[in-house]
Structure formats: C-alpha cells, structure tokens
Amino acid sequence: MKKHIPNIITLCNLVSGCAATVFALKGEALTALWLICAGNVFDFFDGMTARLLGVASPIGRELDSLADVVTSGVAPSAMLYVLLQTCGTGPVEALAVFVLAAFSGLRLAKFNLDTRQSTSFIGLPTPACGLFWAALAAGAGDAIVRTPHAACYVGAGVALSCWLLVSEVPMFALKFKTWGLRANALRYGFVAASALLLAALGVAGLSASVALYVALSLVTQKRPC
C-alpha cells in the first residue's frame, strides 16, 4: 500500500491543476491561484514522501511531470488567456499564450533526462514560472488591464519565460541538506526577502519573489559545464 502513497499525492497535484484551470476560465483568478499553490504543495511532498518511504519509482517521476504540466503550465496559461481577452485581445489571438504550457512540458521532459540537475536547476523550474504568471494575473490583473499595450508586454514576458524554461541558465534549488547558516545563506536570505515581498505586495509578492529568485540565480550561480 505504501508504494501508492506518493502517487496519490501527485494525483492530488494533478486534480488541483485541473480545478485551477476550470476556475481560471471562469474568471476566478484568485481561486485558481490558490489551487495552483495547493498543487505546488502536493508537488513538494510527493517526492519527499517517496524518499522517506523508500518507494521512489520511474512511474512516479513521469506522473509528477504530467501533473506539473497541468498545474504549472496549463492552469497559469488559462489565467493569462482570460486576462488577455479582458485587455481586448481576440479569443483566437489570445490562444498564443498557451505556448507557455507547451514550453513547460518541454522543460519537464528535458529535466527528466538531465542528470546535471540533482542538486540545482538548469533553466527556470516550471512551478516557479507558473507561480509567477498565476500570481501576476491574480494579484495585478486589474493594473495590467489598465496598462496601455498590456497584451504586448504580457506577450514579451511569456516569450522570455519560455526561453528561461529551456535555457542553460543555472538556478539554485531550495533544498536544505543541512540547516547551517553559512551553507544556506543564499536560501535563508531569499526566504526572508520573499516574506517581506509578500507582506508588502500581497499576492503579487509571489511574482516578485520569483523575479528575485531569477535575479539571484543570475548573480550567484555558475554556468554548467
């Protein structure tokens, strides 16, 4: 029985992503965001549970990626689709935003085959990318709609995100092997700064935290060999 527990948690991630997509298309961006966050929590604990129980498996790894495509790729893309239509973009033209879901899937497929990413990441992790756009749509959607040429800015941001997903840019991982301050100064600093951003900006602070994560990675991480 215990071998099925991690996969059940992963399926909870997948169901969260499906529900988030439904609420996103209904225009309930904040509910969709919280469901995406719930999916990310399940995504964090499924791997940890598999390791603790000693039941990690290839099928679990593949299932995890499939769930992430929905929760961190399709659901945020659906939120942006609705947001672009609110900005005046036609429904057909707005479909272009689902390229974010496509590149999220490509990113996850590359990650599953890349042995260099056991302790850090190469390219922007899909959950971080999805959380950035979901939080931006939910927390700053009204401001985006009022911005002239908002659709152009969103399109440029999506294009940049797609590149970061599959790029060779190194990104640090929030994995604590020890709790020592010296070995984890970057991680503790990032967590503290993110808490301040959330307190100051509310939901949009999640987007700011992801932007900070990318900036810190660019400054502190070395290019992979």
Buried (B, 14 or more C-beta within 10 A) or exposed (E): EEEEBBBEBBBBBBBBBBBBBBBBBEBBBBBBBBBBBBBBBBBBBBBEBBEEEEBBEEEBBBBBBBBBBBBBBBBBBBBBBBBBBBBEBEEEEBEBBBBBBBBBBBBBBBBEEEEEBEEBBBBBBBBBBBBBBBBBBBBBBEEBBEEEEBBEEBBEBBBEBBEBBBBEBBBBEEEEEEEEEEEBEBBBEBEEBBEEBBEEBEBBBBBBBBBBBBEBBEEEBEEEE
